[in-house]
Amino acid sequence: MTQQWYTIGSFTFPASWGAIIASFILTFLFLYFWNRKASDWYSNSIFTFLLVWKLSVIVVDFQTVMEHPITILYFHGGTIGYWLGLIAALTYIFVKKVDHPSITIISWMVTVLVYEAALQMLHHHYLLAGIQVLLNVLILVFFIKKTGDPGSDIWAGQLLVMFTLVQLFLSAFIGGFEFNVTAWTYLIMMTYFIFLLKVRRKHNE
């Protein structure tokens, strides 16, 4: 997919950044009205991610930062910083035991739902955006309904896998499948949440 760029005043940014910001803000608002506790840890984990990603430039380009400290304000850690930020956010969620895994999965699903919809619309793929929203909302609603049922952890894992495969399939449909940062993020998050579900199940036993 060819990256689209947008300009607001003197600030130019890629469509992916706009989609990420939209996903963080709208997911926080959804959680704020749906589950206030979830919105608290969600905002903390996002802040952790952004802070580590931004400051990771110190690790990625230590020499330049030492010579010109002000570069911290203008640069970030790039792809390496992104992964460090993600690890920090996931560690925060695990150590703090912020919520039942099902709630964290719902938060992740909403984040992805908004991100994918916003990204496709910013790239003017309106039909694909509509299809993704429809499929993702159906899976999300079914997931929420199943969270209170017996054996919900098993359902959660299966629906999470289905949700992840839908994102990968639709992305491959328009631009061809490749193991880019987004694809790896989806797979890593799926694995992480399945791990949390297993830890929860063992704890309950």
N, C-alpha and C positions, 0 to 999 in steps of 0.2 A: 504494500500500500504506500503510495507516494504521500509524503508528509505535507499537510497543508499548514500554512503560516498565517497568523492574524496579527494585526497591529492595533494597539490602543494607545493613542498619543505617541510617545516616543518608545513605547515598550512593544517589542515584537516577540511572539511566543508561538510554539508549535501547537497544533490541534490537540496533541496528546496531553500537553500541560493543562490546557483548558478543560479537557475531559477529566483529568485527575482532580483538579480543584473542584469542579462541579460535583464529582462523586463524593469527595470528602465532606463538602458543605451539605449536600442534600441528604446524605446518609446520616450525618449528625442530626439534622433537623427531624428526620424520620424517627431516629432513636429517641430524641428528646421528647417527642410526643407519645411514642409507643412504650418506651422503657427508659426512664430517666437515669437509672443506674448504668445501663448500657451506654448511654450517651457520654457519661463521665469517663469510663475507662476507654471508650472509643476515641474521644478527643485527646486523652493522655497518650494513647498508643500512637496516634497520628502525629502528635507533637514530638514524641520520642523519635519516630521515624524521620521527620523533617529535620530535627536538630542534628541527629547523627549524620544524615545525608549531607547536610550543609557543612558541618564541622569536619567531616571526613576528608576534606581537601587538605587538612593538616597532615594526614597520614599519606594521602595519595601524592601530594606535591609538597613535601616537607621543606625542601630547600627554597622553593619560591616563596612560601609563606614566611619563612624565617627572614628572607631578604626584603619582602614586601608584605608585611602583616595585613595591610588593608585589603589584600586579595581575598581574605576570608569573607568580606562583605559582598564580593562580586562573583565568586566562583563556588562550585560545590564539588563533591567527590566523584561525580560522573557515575558510571555503571558500578564501579567498586563501592562507591559511597551508597548507592541505592541498595545493594545487597547487605551492606553493613547496617543500614537503617532498618531494613526489613527484619534482619536477625534481632536487632535491638528491640523492635516493636513486638515481635513474637515472643521474645524472652520475657518482656514485661508482662504480656498476657499470661504466660505460663507461670511465672514466679508469683504474680499477684493473685492467681486463681480468680480472675475477675468475674467470671460468670459460668453458668452451665455451657458446655461446648455448643449446644444447639443455638444458644443466643449469639455466641461469637460467630457461628456459621451463618446465621441469618444476617448479621451485620456485614459479613464478607459478601454474601450474595447481593445485598442491596448496593454495596459499593461497586461491585462488578456490573450489576444491572445498569446503574446510572452511568458508569464509565463507558461501557460499550455503546449505550444509546447515544451519549453525548459525542463520543468519538466518531461514530458513523454519521451522525448529523453534521458535525463539523467538516466531515469529508464529503458531504452532500450525498451520502448513501441512505436516503430516507426510507426506502423500502426495506433494506436490511436492518435499519434501526428499528422499524416497526416490528419486524419478525422477531428480532432479538428481545425486544421488550415483551412481546406477547409470550414467547416461550419461557423467558426468565421469570415473568410474573406468575405464570401457571405453576412452575416448579416451586417458586418461593411460597406461594399461597398454600400449595399442597404440603410443603415442608412445615410451615407454621401450624397447620391443622394436625399434623402427625406428631408434633413435639410432645403432646400430652398423652399419647397412646402408649400402651405397654410395648416394650421392645422398640421404643422411639430411637434409641442409639443406632440400631441396625438400619432402620429407615433413613436416619440422618446420613449415615455413611453412603448408602446407595444413592440417595438423591443428590448428595454432594458430587459423587462421581458423574452422575448424569448431567448435572449442572455444568461441571467443568468440561465435559465432552461436547456439550452444546456450544460453548464458547469457542473451543478449538475448531469444531466443524464449521461454524459460520465464518470464522476468520479465514480458514483455509478455502472456503467457498469463493470468497471475493479476491483474495490476494495470494492464494497458494500457501500451503502449510510450511512453516519454518520454526525452528526452535529459537525464537527470539526471546527477549527479556520478558515480554508479556506472557508467552506460552510457558516459560519456565516458572514464572511467578504463580500462574494458575495451578500448575502441577505440584509445586512445592507447598502452596497453601492447602491444596486438597490433601496431600500426605500429612501435613501438620495437623489439620483438624481431625483426620481419621485417627491419628496418634492420640489426640486429646480425648476423643470418644472412647478409645480403648483404655486409657488411663482412668477415666471416669468410671467405666464399667468395672474394672478391677477394684477400684476403691469401694464401689457399692457392694461388691461381693464380699 
